[in-house]
Amino acid sequence: MRRKYYKTVSATLCAAMAVTLAGCGSSGGTTSGTTGTEASSETVGSESTESSTSATTSTGSGKGIEVAYNLTTDDFSVFEDLMKQFTEESGVNVTIYNGGDDYESAMKTRMSSGDLPDMWVTHGWSLIRYSEYMMDLSDQAWVSDIDSGLKNVITNDDGELFILPITQAVASIMYNKDVLTEAGVDATKIRTWDDFTAACQSVLDKTDASPIEMCLGDGYDSYMPEGIWPTLYSNSDVDPNYAESLSDSSFDWESDGADAFKMMTDWFDAGFMNDDYVSGKKDDICKALANGEGAFSIYSTEMIPSVLAYNADANIGVLPLPGKTDASASYFGTGEGNFSCFGIWKDTKHEEDCKKLLEFLAKPEIAVQIVKIDGGIPALTTIELDETDQAAYTTNAFKEAQQQFDGDLIYDNFFDREYLPSGMWSVMADAVSTLLANGNPDQDQSEALAMVADNYMDLSQD
C-alpha cells in the first residue's frame, strides 16, 4: 500500500524550505497584497525569532551600512555572527534589516520609494527585478571564481553582473536511489518524459512507494510546472519554440500550453501520486523520500538537507528534468540561491565599505558558512566542503548527475524568473491545485489552464 497521511508532522525540519519557496517565486508565494511591517529594534545578541515581523539588528555603533537579509530560521544567528566578525575586522558597522516573511513586499515598497538598503539579498532576481537599482560588479576579483554555468545566467547581454553569488539553486527531480533499484529503474536512462512515465509505472508495479511525491499545500506544487514548462516551450532545442513569445508576453497559454496539464493529468490518472497529496505538507514529502516511501519529487536541490534531516543514511540522487523528445536534451534550471546572493545599491553612499563586505563574504572560510545555512550548491569554485557536511551531499549528487548526463544537458534560468510576470508563482500553485484537488483533472484541465492564461495576460500588463 502506498503511504497514507502522517498524523504527526515535524514543525521545523522543512522550515527553511518554506522560506526558500517564498523567496523563489515571482510573488513571494501566497503573500501577495501584504506589505512589510514596521521594523522593531532588537539588541545585538538577542535570540532571532521565526516570525513574519521584520526586525533590525546592528553589529556596532554608528550608521555604517544597511544589509537586507531574508532568512527567518534559527540559522539567521549564523549570519549575524558573520556580520559581527566583519565589523571587528573592518571597523564597519552593519545594520541588518530582516524583512521576515514579507521580505519581497518590503523590498518592492522600498524600490518604489527610492529608499533602498546599501546591500540586499536578491533571492533569485538580480537581473529581472533588481538590476536597474544595483551596481555592476563585473570588475571585482571574485567574479573569476563564479561557477561558469551560473555566471551565464546572472550576467546580462552587456556583460554586467550585479551580485556576489555564494550558492546556486537547481530545479530538478530528487529521487530515492534504493526505490529505483527495487523497481529495476536506471535513472541515467531517463532522458525523456516518456522515460520518466515508464519509470514511475515500474515503481508503482514493483514497489510500495509512491512514484511521484507532491503536495498542494505551501506552494510546493508550483515546482511541477516550473520543471515541465521549459522542457516543452522554451529550451533552446524545443520545436516548436515559444521562448520569444514568452519573453514578449504574447504566448497563448490556452492554445499552446495544454500539454503540460495533460502530462500531470496522465500521471494522476495512472495513480502515480501519493495518497495524501491534498492534505500533505513538505515535511511529509521529505520524510517519504528519506524513508523510501516515495520515488521522485520535482523541486529544488535545496530540499535535500531537509530529507537527510529525517534519515542521514538516505540514498538520494538528482535527476535533470527530461526532454520533450529523444532529440531534446535534459534540463537543469539554475539560479541564485535564496539566502546567499548579495548586491549593492547603485546609489549607496558607502560603496567601498559595501565592496569590502562582499570581499569578506567571498572568502572561502566565510562563504562556506553561508553555504551551510542556505542549503544550496556552492556557486564559487573556491568553496570547499567537508564531506560530512550535508551541503557536500547535495553538491556531490548534483555533480554526479552532471557527469551522468554530460553532453546532454541544457542550463537556463528558472522558468518563472525568465519568462513569467511578477505574481505568477502563486498562480502556478493555484492552477495545479485547481487541476488536482478535486480528483478529476480530466474535467478540471480547462479551468486550470484558463487560470494561467488569464493571470498571465493581466499581470503582463501591470
Buried (B, 14 or more C-beta within 10 A) or exposed (E): EBBEBBEEBBEEBBBBBBBBBBBBBBBBBBBBEBEBBEBEEBEEEEEBEBEBBBBBBBBBEEEBBBBBBBBBBBBBBBBBEBBBBBBEEBEBBBBBBBBBBBBBBBBBBBBEEEEBBBBBBBBBBBBBBBBEBBBBBEEBEBBEBBBEBBBEBBBBEEEBBBBBBBBBBBBBBBBBBBBBEBBEBEBEEBBBBBBBBEBBBBBBEEBEBBBBBBBBBBBBBBBBBBBBBBBBBBBEBBEEEBBEBBEEBEBEBEEBBBEBBEBBBBBBEBBBBBBBBBEBBBBBBBBBBBBBBBBBBBBBBBBBBBBBBBBEEBBBBBBBBBBBBEEBBBBBBBBBBBBBBBBBBBEBEBBEBBBBBBBBBBBEEBBBBBBBBBBBBBBBEBBEBEEEBBBBBBBBBBEBBBEBBEEEBBBBBBBBBBBBBBBBBBBBBBBBBBBBBEEEBEEBBEEBBBBBBEBBBEBBEE
